[in-house]
Amino acid sequence: MSNNIYRILISYFLCWVLSANAAAQIDEDQTGAWYMYLWNTAFEDSQFGLQGDIQHRNWDLGGDLEQLLIRGGLSWSPEQSNVKYTLGYANITSGTFGSSSSTSNEHRAYQKASIPQRWGKKLYIGHRLRLEQRWVEDQDYRNRFRYFLSANYPLNKSDLSQGSVYLSFYNELFINLEKDIGNGRKVDNFDRNRTYLALGYSWTNQIRLQFGYMHQKTKSVDKGQLQFNLFHSF
């Protein structure tokens, strides 16, 4: 066997050891924290608007960056319909667990349909379908589908207007539409699942605050996150 083949085998072995060690370093028992600002606005006398969010995600309660996500898009609601469609773009900077300061970048385009419902007098249901086109650093282009189901239930009022205290729940499933991500690497069709439960408060009719716990499961990581959310309509 030639020296070149030995070098190739050793290189592959070292890459495998390093990647396995990096995955093992993630402390699943350490609760992370996500700080999120979500906003939307509608143009006057128009079916169009803008919406987006900024999320600072941490492996711990603060300081160890997991992701910084900045996302925004143009929304449109057809006349005589409660469905809202959004076409947008997101930029994501992902950090490495632990003391390393290395990061990677992702550019993402997305199309989204949001469908609100009201069941009975007090239960507010939301469906969200999202298709993403992802350009992840050092990976091949791929697509991902997401389905989000949410429920809000006011405790002291019949709606979510100012002064309402409410329970909030969601579950979101992520599905990879391609498995091959380049250089012989593959991912599963199942990307991740997030389940969330929170207590919310409508500070005004335009601003809602939520504090909750989200559990995220991927093939390699099973981890909990605290979430601090501010929803702003203007």
Secondary structure, DSSP 8 states (H G I E B T S, - for coil): --HHHHHHHHHHHHHHHHHHHHHHHS-TTS-EEEEEEEEEEE-TTSSEEEEEEEEEEESSSSSSEEEEEEEEEEEE--TT---EEEEEEEEEEEE-SSS---EEEEEEEEEEEEEEEEETTTEEEEEEEEEEEEEETTS--EEEEEEEEEEEEESSSSSSSTT-EEEEEEEEEEEES--EEETTEE--SEEEEEEEEEEEEESSSSEEEEEEEEEEEESS-EEEEEEEEEEEE-
